[in-house]
Amino acid sequence: MRFPENLKYTKDHEWAKAEGAQVTVGITDHAQSALGDIVFVELPKVGRVLKAGETFGVVESIKAVSDLYAPISGKVTAVNEGVVAEPSTLNRDPHSSAWLVKIEITEPTALDALMDSKKYSAFVETLK
Amino acid sequence: MLKQTALIDEHRKLGGRLIDFGGWELPVQYTGVMDEHLACRSAAGLFDVSHMGEFVVEGEDAENYLYHLVSNDVKKIEIGQAQYSALCLPTGGIVDDLIVYRRAKDRFFIVVNASNTDKDFAWFQRIHRDGGYRCHLVNESEKWSQIAIQGRLAETILQTLTPANLSGVKTFRFVEDTVLGTPAIIARTGYTGEDGFEVYIPWAAAPKVWTALLEKGAPHGLKPCGLGARDTLRLEVKYPLYGNELSDETNPLEAGIGFATKLEKSDFVGRAAILAAREKGLTRKLVGIELKAPGIPRHGYKVFDAEGRREIGVLTSGTQSPSLKKAIGIAYIATPESTVGSRVLVEIRSNKIPAEVVSTPFYKRPY
């Protein structure tokens, strides 16, 4: 299981990575592994304004349906159509090429409330 | 405390992801549902189905008793033959679906769904007591392990471990012989739509048979398969699953198992009610559907007519088909809209997605 140190994490198993006001969001390695073979992804439209904790899409594996929750508040500025077309990339590369959305953050300090890699890996450990 | 099969250590060694499946600790997957599913379709899959229940019915009235108890005609079963059947309530609702194996003139072996074992056995006893049949019933579920080996290479692999001539065993027939020297019932039955066998062996013999099959099968591409692949494999051939397609509120005709429901029999539990339902006209039918736009149908999703105005049915199972790469589902749909080619809508998270009723099985084996 990988827990890259340059990412921030939520209890719902999303990751977030800030580059200025742009925050890239995806699901974690643990999330893709728990879901199994991912076969369907539904993402929001560019321009939608999300509140932290709000459902912004869905990831489905062969067996399960799982909602996606916004880690932070902000406006969706980009969605990864490549993942929608090829959902299995989420199983192969969840932390990088299979990012899901980019959000223009409303409150830059909001990321501080998320877990760092050490905290998140410890949290995942408690779920076993 | 979850019940475990004799193969629990093997599942752990193989890295199986263990879940609570109706009170049993069983692997939902080892390497992944897709991978296991495709291995079973292209080569072979190995399944631990020891959680299934096994009953013995023996005695001079055994045949008459079962003739009265289940929907199919057990009088037509020869020694060495197996038959699929429904166990019904007087209302025509389904208690379970099961397989009856005839081991001798007066001796039957019956395999039922794991989660229904206790309920089924109580119903078996009740009908037995009420009819005063001269035969006895034993719940032998704890004595038997069951390993299924399914796929086009199943015979080749299993043949290396048994002196029985497997090519002589036809579909829905079985032989009593040995596997690795252990007495076994070897039946050409299964729940995947592939050729293959279900092997019944004494409980404790499972680890050595399982390990040997994995070893002999691996070079052929055999993989251990969990409950996830078992479900997608059966779904692609529209085999019903109790709790999804079948329940005490569905009758065998609407559930599409009329082929195992012999209404021409003089009597069986539920017959009158099923006949009455047929006379009245079936209000709904179990059909296969295929989505025509992105989405995946799932158990419980609602089905609407093509205009989206009337709710006309409900999904009982659904998935992204690993073999066909399409979103498929099984649904109860109002009879007028249940014909092949009929356009319907499936409600997925408040969107209505176009779908079509298609002929089934979705997948047909190419050999």
Interface residues (C-beta under 8 A of the other chain):
Chain A: G36 D37 V39 F40 E42 V58 E60 S61 I62 K63 V65
Chain B: V28 Q29 G32 V33 M34 D35 G228 D231 T232 P294 G295 I296 R298 T319 Q320 P322 A327 R349
